[in-house]
Amino acid sequence: MESPSRAMGAMAGQLRAAASCQGADGWNFSLDSGGGTGFSGRGFKGMEKTTISYGEIAAGDGAENPTVAIIGGGLSGTLLAVQLLQRARNLNIMVLEPRAELGLGLAYSTNESHHLLNVRAGAISALPDRPSHFVGWLAQHSPQLATSDSFVPRRIYGKYVRDLLEAAMAQAHPSVRFEHRRVEAIAIERGGRGIELILRGGGIIWTDYAVMALGNSYSSGAPAALCGPSGVANYFSSPWESGALRNLREDASVLLIGCGLTAVDAILSLQAQGHRGHIHAVSRHGLLPHVHAHSKGAPPVDFSDVRVPRAAGSIRALLAVIRGKIAKAQAQGRDWRTVIDGLRPFTNEIWQGLPVAEQRRFLRHLSAIWDVHRHRMAPEIGEVIATLQKQGRLSVHAGRVQSPAADGEAVSVRVKLRHSGEETKFRVERAINCAGFVCHYSKIGHPLLRNLLASGEIASGPLGIGFKATSPGQLLRPDGEPSEGLFTLGPCRRGPLFESVAVPEIRVQAVELAQHVLALAAKEAMPERHAVEYSGGQREEIIASVASPSA
């Protein structure tokens, strides 16, 4: 029987007569490795920095090498691609991301300069072994921001991540092939050649390893009544939804559901476009994020001696330790922030040492309080928010949103206030869900995740948040066995891990997962398995089943 690699080599030879073809998504790619647009190691040439788009890996041009398909091209997927490019030999790396630019995701795709990082520049290098790398990059590209204490616009950090990817491509080994495919995977099947990625529109990609780098999805906290089939004309499920913050009168009243950093972003965007109306922000606890100190100040408090939470196995014991550390720090003239920052390196270890019942108790009663202390605003943003509150233009309420109703051209929203138990009604011209990112991935209706959960390839975490995975990031089935060839990193690991959505954790996970996958690829040495995409009706029944909302 003819081997898959030879068969595909023959197919590629027949297709080389066509210099290029138009994909379903409207972009051109070449099947001729001699003159195509694919990237190959040191053969990299300059390109537009605003768009990263490459041709496909053709058979006969690295096609016999193992392939890693990264599903998602935001921060998590891009940092993994960087680590693979820096380490790999004889590997095909494919990023499946419908957007034109890699490395941005939700957080860094903003073009608004007032949307700042909520971490100081000195703590957010994308490379764990080079902690000053980002500040060094700033010295070359934005010298006025090149200090470890600065809070940099998120759009600048997105450019930094893209530049990091381009540098990794330019310096990669000649045997490494990289491509960005602007497609969406909606299902995964097992086949004789490895893993089949079923694409929206009918194509299939074969790969040896697939990594779920799906990042954050918004929004998580919308009341069911706000999401009914009929909808409400002036309600938006996210501030990033098209039109959510546009076409508002200057003095229009706005209700934001949520008081966290997403709501802060929405407030800043409204102010930047000249909005001067009253803004109401409602959340269960009615707490805005705290503000970072103007300078880093004293080093974080040392928690290396803390073993109480694991021994006692309770949130109560952990709270006692934290309160004791804060009291001691304040007696020494230190800020409470040094205690929270000192706990950060140990939170995942402490979290995993707690029983599931205690983890659930924390999420139910304390997570909102922890979040406003842990995820803080930059000082300059804190000043804007404080000014709006003093002027009476921003009101924060603790309560539960009961239901909305159309009220002429406005929206009426009933809220049950937390402390009094009374119900009040807000009549506003715009209501926007700012509850933040989804952690319960099973609830977002993503066809790929529905397919993987239904087929038993992956399993949700014990709290229903994120997915079960091994320490390097290999996904686990419901029975606890590894799901062969399937991996994840970043927000998808939240739940089993406590901290897994920010750069300091993701950059380490990217290194560990890259090393693990490359070790597997070297060990398995499967030259017959390679990546190839084709279209047709071979998987029409699968595509129909996973694409249907009722599936």
Buried (B, 14 or more C-beta within 10 A) or exposed (E): EEEBBEEBBEBBBEEBEEEBEEBEBEBEBBBBBEEBBBBBBEEBEEBEEEEBBBBBBBBBBBBBBBBBBBBBBBBBBBBBBBBBBBBBBBBBBBBBBEEBBBBBBBBBBBEBEBBBBBBBBBBBBBBBEEBEBBBEBBEEEBEEBBBBBBBBBBBBBBBBBBBBBBBBBBEBBEBBBBBBBBBBBBBBBEEEBBBBBBBBBBBBBBBBBBBBBBBBBBBBBBBEBBEEEEEBEBBBBBBBBEEBBEEBEEEBBBBBBBBBBBBBBBBBBBBEEEBEBBBBBBBBBBBBBBBBBEEBEBEBBEBEEBEBBBEBBBBEBBEBBBEEBBEEBEEEEBBBBBBBBBBBEBBBEBBEBBEEEBBBBBBEEEEBEBBBBBBBBBBEBBEBBBEBBEEEBBBBBBBBBBBBEBBEEBBBBBBEBBEEEEEBEBEBBBBBBBBBBBBBBBEBEBBBBBBBBEBEBBBBBEBEBBBBBEEBBBBBBEEEEEBBBBBBBBBBBBBBBBBBBBBBBBBBBBBBBBBBBBEBBEEEEBEEBBBBBEEEEBBEEBBEBBBEEEE
